[in-house]
Amino acid sequence: MFKELDPILHSQLRLAVMSLLIAVKEADFTYIREKTNSTAGNLSVQVQKLKEAGYIDVLKQFKDNYPQTTCKITPKGIEAFEEYVKALQQYLQAGKEG
Amino acid sequence: MEDQKPLTEQESLELITKMIHKAKNGFHESGTSAILWGTVVGIAGLVSFSEIQWNFSIGFDIWLITLIAIIPQIVISIRQARQRKVVKYEESSVNAIWLVFGISIFALSFYNNVIPAISDKFFAADGFELLIKNTKTGESKHFVPYILSASSLFLLLYGMPTLATGIATKFRPMIIGGILCYIYFLISCYTPSKYDLLLNGIAGITNWLIPGLILRACYLKERKENV
C-alpha cells in the first residue's frame, strides 16, 4: 500500500524551502529567496502555508531598523519531510520493479 | 522557481538533493577571525623568538598583542552576526569549540604565571627549598620553579580547536593545520624554549593565517558569483 505524498510538501517551491531548512539550523527570508530563485511574493505565500501546517517557525524581527524574517524547521516539519522522502522512495522502488 | 508545476517523484528527489547541496556548499566564512589570530600569534611567536635569538628587546611583552586583538575580534563577531543570513548546524558547535578554546588559553596563561610562585610557597611551607646547582662551579642557589616547555602546552592547545573545526566543516587546510600543530608539539618537546616560541609563530601561520586566507579567497569568489 503506497503512502500518499503529503500535498503540503509535494509542491516545487515549498519542497525547495523545506529541503533548504532541513539542512541548516535557521535561514533568513532573503537567503531562501536567493537559493530558490523565487519572487518575494510567491515565497511569502508558500512560507505562510508551511507555517500554518506547523512545519516551520517564522520569526519576524527588526535588525538595524530593517525587518528581518527568519525561518526554522520544526520537529513536526522534520517528521513530515522524512515521511515524504520515505513515500518517494517507495514510489521510485515500485517504478523500478514494475 | 514557480509553484504551479506538478512534480514527478523523480523530480522531487532531484529537487531535494539539489537544495540540500546548495545549503551545504553555498556558504563560506569570511576568514577574518582566522586571519586576525594567525597574524597576531605568528607575529608574537616570531618576534619573541627573534628577541632571544638576536639578543634584543622591543621593550614590552609582544604576547600582550593577543589581549589587544580581542577588541577587533568582538567587532568582527558583532558584524558577522548582523550580516548572517543562514546559521548552519555545525556553526553552533564550532563557535562553542572556539569559545572554550579562548577560555582555555587564558586559563593556561594564568596557570603558567601563577604556578611557579605558588609552588615555591608550598615547598617553603612544608620546610623545603628547591636549589639549582652549577655543575661547573659547584655553587647552589635558590631556584624558583617554572613550567617546563610551557610553549609546548600552547601548541597542544592550538591544535585541538583547529583540527576539530577542520573535521566538522570538512575544511582541509584547517585539518592539515591542526595535524601540523600536533607535529610541532612533538618537536617542541625536544627543542629549547626559544625554538618552541618559533614553532608557536609558525603554528599561528599554518594553523590560522593560511587557512584564513584560503577561506577569504573562497568567500570573495562566492560573493562575486552572487553579485
HADDOCK unambig.tbl for C-alpha pairs under 7 A between the chains (distance, minus, plus):
assign (segid A and resid 11 and name CA) (segid B and resid 3 and name CA) 6.10 0.50 0.50
assign (segid A and resid 11 and name CA) (segid B and resid 6 and name CA) 7.00 0.50 0.50
assign (segid A and resid 11 and name CA) (segid B and resid 7 and name CA) 6.82 0.50 0.50
assign (segid A and resid 12 and name CA) (segid B and resid 2 and name CA) 6.97 0.50 0.50
assign (segid A and resid 12 and name CA) (segid B and resid 3 and name CA) 5.23 0.50 0.50
assign (segid A and resid 12 and name CA) (segid B and resid 5 and name CA) 6.99 0.50 0.50
assign (segid A and resid 12 and name CA) (segid B and resid 7 and name CA) 6.75 0.50 0.50
assign (segid A and resid 13 and name CA) (segid B and resid 1 and name CA) 6.44 0.50 0.50
assign (segid A and resid 13 and name CA) (segid B and resid 2 and name CA) 6.52 0.50 0.50
assign (segid A and resid 13 and name CA) (segid B and resid 3 and name CA) 5.26 0.50 0.50
assign (segid A and resid 16 and name CA) (segid B and resid 15 and name CA) 6.56 0.50 0.50
assign (segid A and resid 16 and name CA) (segid B and resid 16 and name CA) 6.46 0.50 0.50
assign (segid A and resid 16 and name CA) (segid B and resid 19 and name CA) 6.09 0.50 0.50
assign (segid A and resid 19 and name CA) (segid B and resid 16 and name CA) 5.33 0.50 0.50
assign (segid A and resid 19 and name CA) (segid B and resid 19 and name CA) 5.70 0.50 0.50
assign (segid A and resid 19 and name CA) (segid B and resid 20 and name CA) 5.72 0.50 0.50
assign (segid A and resid 20 and name CA) (segid B and resid 19 and name CA) 5.46 0.50 0.50
assign (segid A and resid 20 and name CA) (segid B and resid 20 and name CA) 5.54 0.50 0.50
assign (segid A and resid 20 and name CA) (segid B and resid 23 and name CA) 5.74 0.50 0.50
assign (segid A and resid 23 and name CA) (segid B and resid 20 and name CA) 5.81 0.50 0.50
assign (segid A and resid 23 and name CA) (segid B and resid 23 and name CA) 6.20 0.50 0.50
assign (segid A and resid 23 and name CA) (segid B and resid 24 and name CA) 6.78 0.50 0.50
assign (segid A and resid 24 and name CA) (segid B and resid 23 and name CA) 6.90 0.50 0.50
assign (segid A and resid 24 and name CA) (segid B and resid 87 and name CA) 6.20 0.50 0.50
assign (segid A and resid 24 and name CA) (segid B and resid 88 and name CA) 4.49 0.50 0.50
assign (segid A and resid 24 and name CA) (segid B and resid 89 and name CA) 5.71 0.50 0.50
assign (segid A and resid 25 and name CA) (segid B and resid 87 and name CA) 5.40 0.50 0.50
assign (segid A and resid 25 and name CA) (segid B and resid 88 and name CA) 5.05 0.50 0.50
assign (segid A and resid 25 and name CA) (segid B and resid 89 and name CA) 5.05 0.50 0.50
assign (segid A and resid 26 and name CA) (segid B and resid 86 and name CA) 5.83 0.50 0.50
assign (segid A and resid 26 and name CA) (segid B and resid 87 and name CA) 5.28 0.50 0.50
assign (segid A and resid 27 and name CA) (segid B and resid 85 and name CA) 5.91 0.50 0.50
assign (segid A and resid 27 and name CA) (segid B and resid 86 and name CA) 4.19 0.50 0.50
assign (segid A and resid 27 and name CA) (segid B and resid 87 and name CA) 6.25 0.50 0.50
assign (segid A and resid 28 and name CA) (segid B and resid 85 and name CA) 4.91 0.50 0.50
assign (segid A and resid 28 and name CA) (segid B and resid 86 and name CA) 5.90 0.50 0.50
assign (segid A and resid 31 and name CA) (segid B and resid 85 and name CA) 5.85 0.50 0.50
assign (segid A and resid 31 and name CA) (segid B and resid 86 and name CA) 6.93 0.50 0.50
assign (segid A and resid 36 and name CA) (segid B and resid 1 and name CA) 6.19 0.50 0.50
assign (segid A and resid 37 and name CA) (segid B and resid 1 and name CA) 5.44 0.50 0.50
assign (segid A and resid 38 and name CA) (segid B and resid 1 and name CA) 4.76 0.50 0.50
assign (segid A and resid 38 and name CA) (segid B and resid 2 and name CA) 6.99 0.50 0.50
assign (segid A and resid 88 and name CA) (segid B and resid 9 and name CA) 5.90 0.50 0.50
assign (segid A and resid 92 and name CA) (segid B and resid 9 and name CA) 6.84 0.50 0.50
